[in-house]
C-alpha cells in the first residue's frame, strides 16, 4: 500500500521564537509541531534567527530569516513612543506591526515567489501574525499561482465588555474605539477571497468574517501546551487553606487586582493563599493592598519567572484565579489545566471557550463590582467544600491530552491541509 506523501508547506511565522512568550511562542510551537506531520520550511523575521539556531534548526534547510528591520524597527519605536513605554496600549503595538508587515511579505515573495510559482510547495500557511488586522498580499499571489493559501489561527479583536471602560482607559486602548476600521485596509478583501482556508482561533473572530468566507472557516483555538514543559501534577490536597495562583502580566485587563480583591476576606481569615506570577504596572498597587491589609504571609509575589519555572509554583495550587476580561487566547488557562490546577475564569472570550463545566469554573461578568463579588462567592464556596476539584482537575488534564497539545494541534491543522488539497468536497473539518 502506497503511503500518502506529506504535504510540502511553506510556513510564514513572522513572529516565532522558542525563547519568548505570547504570540512568538505560539508561532514557534505550531510551526515546529507541523514539522512532524508535513515537510515544512519556516519563514521568520531576522530577530528570531539566533533562537532558531539554538533550537537546532538549520538555516536554509529548515528555515529562512527575512531581514525587514529597515521598516519594522521604526514602526516598533513609534509604537513604543505612543504607548508611553508602559506595558499597556497593545492595540497600538498591533496596529504598528500590521503596517510594517507589508514589507516583510514583500521581501518574502521576492525570495520565495519563484519557488511557489514553480510548484515546489503544496500549501503556503501564514501562522503569524495572529491578529485579524494584518493583511497578506501573498495570499492572492499564491492563488494566482495555483497554490492554496491558509491563514491562522487568527484571533483577537474581542470587544471590551460593558462595565469596564475605566480599565479600557487605564490600558490606553484608544484605538480599540475605532478598531473596526481595519476591515477597510487595502488588500483585505482580496486576501479573504484568495484564502483557501481560514483557521479561526475563537468563535468571536470567526464571526467577524464576511458570510462569503464562512464555508472556509475552521475553528481551532490558537494555544496549546508542550507536555514536556508542563509535566507535573497538582495534588489537589483536601487539607490546609485553599491555594490559588494568578499568572499573567499585571495590567488592568488581566484583572490581578480583581483576583486579589475577591480573595481578600479568605486571605485575611487564613483560609486561602495566593501566588501572583508576573509583573507589570499594577504591581506596586497590589503590593500596597497586601501590606495595607496585613496579608504579607498570605500573598506571594514571584515576579516574572522563566516559562520553564512557572509550573513549579503553579502546581502547588488548587485553583488558577484568572478574572481577565479581554483575553484572546488564554494560554495560561491551558497550562493550569495541564497541571491539574482548576481554572476559575471570567466567562468571556478565550478562557470562556477553553473551559467547560466539567474542567473548570466560568464566572459570568457584569460590572467590575459584580464580577469581583461573583468571584468572591465562588472562592468562598470552594474554601468551604473543595470535593469537586479533584474530578475537575482530572477532566481538565484529559481534555488537554485529547485536544490541546501541540502535537494534537498539528494533526488538526494537517487535516485542514488534506481538506484544502482535496478540493474541499465536504464541509470544513470540525474538532471541537
C-alpha positions in Angstrom: 0.0 0.0 0.0 1.5 3.4 -1.1 1.9 5.8 1.8 0.3 9.3 1.2 3.1 11.8 0.7 3.5 14.5 3.3 2.4 18.0 2.1 5.2 20.4 1.3 4.3 23.5 3.3 5.9 27.0 3.4 5.0 28.2 6.9 5.0 32.0 7.4 5.7 32.7 11.0 7.0 36.3 11.2 6.7 36.2 15.0 8.1 32.8 16.2 10.6 32.3 19.0 11.0 29.4 21.4 12.6 31.6 24.0 9.8 34.2 24.3 6.2 34.0 25.4 2.8 35.0 24.0 2.5 35.3 20.2 6.1 34.4 19.4 5.9 31.2 21.4 2.6 30.3 19.7 4.2 30.9 16.3 7.2 28.8 17.1 5.3 26.0 18.8 2.8 25.5 16.0 5.4 25.8 13.2 7.7 23.4 15.0 4.9 20.9 15.6 3.9 21.0 11.9 7.3 19.6 11.0 6.2 16.3 12.5 3.3 16.0 10.0 4.5 17.9 6.9 7.6 18.8 5.1 7.9 22.3 6.4 10.1 25.3 5.7 9.6 28.2 8.1 10.0 31.8 7.1 10.5 34.1 10.1 11.8 37.6 10.9 15.6 38.1 11.4 15.1 38.8 15.2 14.3 35.2 15.7 17.3 33.8 13.7 19.6 33.1 16.7 16.9 31.4 18.7 16.1 29.1 15.8 19.7 28.2 15.5 20.0 27.5 19.2 16.9 25.2 18.9 18.8 23.1 16.4 17.2 24.2 13.1 19.4 24.6 10.1 19.3 27.9 8.2 18.4 27.5 4.6 17.3 23.9 5.1 14.7 24.2 7.9 14.1 28.0 7.9 14.8 31.3 6.3 15.1 34.6 8.3 13.9 37.7 6.5 15.5 41.0 7.4 12.7 43.5 7.4 14.2 45.7 10.2 14.6 48.7 7.9 10.8 49.2 8.2 10.0 47.1 11.3 12.2 49.0 13.7 10.9 52.5 13.0 7.4 51.3 13.5 8.3 49.4 16.7 9.9 52.6 18.1 6.8 54.7 17.1 4.6 52.1 18.9 6.7 52.3 22.0 6.6 56.1 21.9 2.8 56.2 21.5 2.3 53.6 24.3 4.4 55.8 26.7 6.9 53.0 27.4 4.4 51.1 29.5 3.1 47.5 29.4 -0.3 48.8 28.2 -1.7 50.0 24.9 -1.1 46.8 23.0 -3.7 47.8 20.3 -1.2 50.5 19.2 1.6 47.9 19.1 -0.6 45.6 16.9 -1.5 48.4 14.6 2.1 49.4 14.0 3.2 45.8 13.5 0.4 45.3 10.9 1.6 48.3 8.9 5.2 47.1 8.8 4.2 43.5 8.0 3.5 44.5 4.3 7.3 45.0 3.8 8.0 41.6 5.4 5.7 39.8 2.9 7.2 41.9 0.1 10.6 40.5 0.9 9.2 37.0 1.4 7.6 37.0 -2.0 10.8 38.3 -3.7 12.7 35.3 -2.1 10.0 32.6 -2.4 7.7 33.7 -5.2 9.6 31.8 -7.9 9.6 28.6 -5.8 5.8 29.0 -5.2 5.1 29.6 -8.8 7.2 26.6 -9.8 5.0 24.3 -7.6 7.7 23.5 -5.0 5.2 23.9 -2.2 1.7 22.3 -1.9 0.5 24.9 0.6 1.5 28.3 2.0 0.4 28.7 5.6 0.5 32.0 7.4 0.7 31.1 11.1 1.7 34.6 12.4 0.7 37.4 12.7 -2.3 36.0 14.7 -4.3 39.2 14.6 -7.1 39.8 12.1 -5.7 43.3 11.2 -2.7 42.0 9.3 -3.2 41.8 5.5 -1.3 39.2 3.5 -0.7 40.4 -0.1 0.9 37.0 -0.7 -2.5 35.3 -0.5 -3.7 36.5 -3.9 -0.3 35.8 -5.4 -0.4 32.2 -4.2 -3.9 31.8 -5.5 -2.8 33.1 -8.9 0.0 30.5 -8.9 -2.5 27.7 -8.0 -1.1 27.2 -4.6 -3.6 27.2 -1.6 -3.0 29.9 1.0 -4.1 29.0 4.6 -4.4 31.6 7.3 -4.4 31.1 11.1 -5.1 30.6 13.8 -6.4 34.1 13.5 -7.6 35.6 16.8 -8.2 38.9 18.6 -10.5 41.8 18.3 -12.6 40.9 21.3 -14.7 43.9 22.2 -14.3 45.4 25.6 -17.1 44.2 27.9 -19.6 46.7 29.2 -18.8 48.0 32.6 -15.0 48.1 32.2 -14.5 51.4 30.5 -12.2 52.5 33.3 -9.9 49.6 32.7 -10.0 50.3 29.0 -8.7 53.8 29.6 -6.1 52.6 32.0 -4.9 50.2 29.3 -4.5 53.2 26.9 -6.6 51.3 24.4 -7.6 54.4 22.5 -7.5 52.6 19.1 -10.0 50.0 20.3 -12.8 52.6 19.9 -12.2 52.6 16.1 -10.7 49.1 15.7 -13.3 48.1 13.1 -11.6 50.4 10.6 -9.1 47.5 9.9 -11.8 45.9 7.7 -11.2 48.7 5.2 -7.5 48.1 4.9 -6.3 47.9 1.3 -6.0 44.3 0.1 -8.0 42.7 2.9 -11.0 41.7 0.7 -8.6 40.4 -1.9 -6.8 38.3 0.7 -10.1 36.9 2.1 -11.2 35.9 -1.4 -7.9 34.2 -2.1 -7.6 32.3 1.1 -8.3 28.5 0.7 -9.0 28.1 4.5 -9.1 30.4 7.5 -8.4 28.9 10.8 -10.2 31.0 13.5 -8.8 30.9 17.0 -12.0 31.9 18.6 -15.7 31.9 17.9 -15.8 35.7 18.1 -13.1 36.0 15.4 -14.8 33.5 13.2 -18.0 35.7 13.4 -16.1 38.8 12.3 -15.5 37.4 8.8 -18.0 38.0 5.9 -20.6 35.4 5.1 -18.8 34.6 1.9 -15.9 33.2 3.9 -17.9 31.0 6.3 -17.6 27.8 4.3 -13.8 28.1 4.5 -13.5 28.8 8.3 -12.3 26.1 10.7 -12.4 26.7 14.4 -9.1 25.7 16.2 -8.1 27.6 19.4 -4.7 29.2 19.0 -3.0 27.9 22.1 -1.8 24.5 23.2 0.8 23.2 25.6 4.1 21.3 25.4 3.7 18.3 27.7 7.5 18.3 28.4 7.1 21.8 29.8 4.1 21.0 31.9 4.7 17.6 33.3 3.9 18.0 37.0 0.5 17.2 38.5 -1.2 19.2 41.3 -2.1 17.2 44.4 -5.4 18.9 45.0 -4.9 18.2 48.7 -8.1 18.3 50.8 -6.5 19.8 53.9 -5.0 23.2 54.6 -6.0 26.5 53.2 -7.3 26.8 49.6 -4.4 27.7 47.4 -4.8 29.9 44.4 -2.5 31.4 41.8 -2.7 34.2 39.3 -0.5 34.0 36.2 -0.1 36.9 33.7 1.0 40.5 33.2 -0.1 42.8 36.0 -2.1 45.1 33.8 -5.8 46.2 34.1 -7.5 43.9 31.6 -5.9 40.8 33.1 -7.6 41.6 36.4 -5.0 40.8 39.1 -6.5 43.5 41.3 -9.9 41.8 40.9 -8.4 38.4 41.9 -6.8 39.9 45.0 -9.9 41.9 45.9 -12.1 38.8 45.5 -9.9 36.7 47.7 -9.3 39.4 50.4 -11.7 38.0 53.1 -10.4 34.4 52.7 -6.8 35.6 52.7 -7.4 37.7 55.9 -9.0 34.8 57.6 -6.2 32.4 56.8 -8.5 30.2 54.6 -6.6 30.9 51.4 -3.2 31.8 50.0 -2.4 33.4 46.6 0.7 33.2 44.5 1.0 36.0 41.9 3.3 35.2 39.0 4.1 38.0 36.6 5.0 41.7 36.6 3.6 45.0 35.3 2.5 48.5 36.1 -0.1 47.3 38.7 2.4 45.5 40.9 3.1 48.4 43.3 -0.6 49.0 43.9 -1.1 45.3 44.5 1.8 45.1 47.0 0.4 48.2 48.7 -3.0 46.5 49.0 -1.4 43.4 50.5 0.6 45.5 53.0 -2.3 47.7 54.0 -4.5 44.6 54.7 -1.8 42.8 56.6 -1.7 39.9 54.2 2.1 39.5 53.7 2.0 35.9 54.8 -0.9 35.0 52.6 0.2 36.5 49.2 3.5 35.9 47.5 4.7 38.0 44.5 7.0 36.0 42.3 7.5 38.5 39.5 8.4 37.3 36.1 9.6 33.7 36.0 11.2 31.8 33.2 8.5 29.9 31.3 10.0 26.7 32.3 9.8 27.6 36.0 6.1 28.7 36.1 4.8 25.2 36.7 6.9 24.7 39.8 4.9 27.4 41.5 1.5 26.9 39.9 1.4 23.2 40.6 1.2 23.9 44.3 -2.2 25.5 43.8 -5.8 24.1 43.8 -7.0 27.0 41.5 -6.0 29.4 38.8 -7.8 32.6 39.7 -8.0 34.4 36.4 -10.6 37.2 36.0 -9.1 38.5 32.8 -11.9 40.4 30.9 -10.4 40.6 27.4 -8.3 37.5 26.9 -7.9 36.4 23.3 -6.1 33.1 23.6 -5.9 32.1 27.3 -2.7 30.1 27.1 -2.2 30.2 30.9 -5.6 28.6 31.3 -4.5 25.6 29.3 -1.2 25.4 31.2 -3.1 25.3 34.5 -5.5 22.6 33.2 -2.4 20.6 32.1 -1.1 20.7 35.6 -4.5 19.7 37.2 -5.0 23.2 38.6 -8.7 24.0 38.2 -9.3 27.4 36.3 -11.7 29.9 37.7 -12.1 32.3 34.9 -14.3 35.2 33.6 -16.7 33.7 31.1 -15.8 35.9 28.3 -13.6 35.5 25.1 -10.8 32.9 25.1 -11.0 31.4 28.6 -14.7 31.1 28.4 -14.3 28.9 25.3 -11.5 26.8 26.6 -13.0 25.9 30.0 -16.0 23.5 30.1 -18.3 22.9 33.1 -16.5 19.7 34.0 -13.0 21.1 33.6 -13.3 24.4 35.5 -15.5 27.3 36.7 -16.7 30.1 34.5 -17.9 33.3 36.2 -20.4 35.5 34.3 -19.1 39.0 34.1 -21.2 42.2 34.6 -19.8 45.4 36.2 -16.5 45.3 37.9 -18.0 45.2 41.4 -20.5 42.5 40.4 -17.7 40.4 38.8 -15.5 40.7 41.9 -18.5 39.7 44.1 -19.2 36.6 42.0 -15.6 35.5 42.1 -15.6 36.0 45.8 -18.7 34.0 46.3 -17.3 31.1 44.3 -14.0 31.2 46.1 -15.7 31.2 49.5 -17.8 28.2 48.4 -14.7 26.3 47.4 -13.0 27.2 50.6 -15.9 25.5 52.5 -16.1 22.5 50.2 -13.4 21.6 47.6 -14.6 18.0 47.0 -15.4 18.7 43.4 -11.9 19.9 42.5 -10.1 16.5 42.0 -12.6 15.3 39.4 -12.4 18.7 37.6 -8.6 18.6 37.7 -8.6 15.1 36.1 -11.1 16.1 33.4 -9.0 19.1 32.6 -5.8 17.1 32.2 -7.7 14.6 30.0 -9.1 17.4 27.8 -5.6 18.9 27.3 -4.2 15.5 26.3 -7.0 14.9 23.8 -7.2 18.3 22.2 -4.6 20.8 23.3 -1.1 19.5 23.0 0.9 21.0 20.1 1.1 17.5 18.5 -2.7 17.3 18.5 -2.9 20.9 17.1 -0.5 19.9 14.3 -2.7 16.9 13.5 -5.8 19.1 13.4 -4.1 21.6 11.0 -2.8 18.8 8.8 -6.5 17.6 8.4 -7.2 21.2 7.2 -4.4 20.8 4.7 -5.9 17.5 3.5 -9.3 19.1 3.2 -7.9 22.0 1.1 -5.8 19.8 -1.1 -8.8 17.5 -1.8 -10.6 20.4 -3.3 -12.9 20.9 -0.3 -15.6 18.4 -1.4 -17.1 18.3 2.1 -17.8 20.9 4.8 -14.7 22.1 6.8 -13.4 19.7 9.4 -14.6 20.1 13.0 -12.5 19.3 16.1 -14.5 20.9 18.9 
